[in-house]
Amino acid sequence: MKIYVISIDLLENADKSFSEMTDEEVVALCAKDMGMKDHDVYDSAEELAVNWNSEDIYYPSHSYMRVIEEPKDEFPITSVCREDLEAKGFDVSEVDDDTMERLASKMADDYCEQLFWTSMEIIAEYMDIPKKGEEDEDEDEDE
């Protein structure tokens, strides 16, 4: 996720109003503002909040904001929580976050070493996700 805060000055010569612009047009407009003179980009709402009262951000009455979801490269599969441990009879009263992080990391390693690749392939095939080259084979069969 990226949060674009754009000064109205950047929109003065735009072909469309800000509300009519697609996300791609907003990104392209900001890309043209090479020195970031009239826009800022934040990676999270937290980062925006930290900067909101600084002199570097544009006044809300003189700027527009757009949250743009970027294409993801990774998708989480699962998580582990203290309740999961409790459900299996473990005492989690003194289990700290570092221990939980290590447990999650070891579980991820174990899953990748044992089941991940096989399960992913079986499920992807079940979902009819084509493999590279299969489309070419289908076209050859049609001829």
PyMOL commands that set and color helices and strands:
alter all, ss='L'
color gray80, all
select helices_A, chain A and resi 8-11+18-20+23-32+45-51+60-62+82-87+97-126+134-142
alter helices_A, ss='H'
color red, helices_A
select strands_A, chain A and resi 2-7+39-42+63-68
alter strands_A, ss='S'
color yellow, strands_A
deselect
rebuild
show_as cartoon
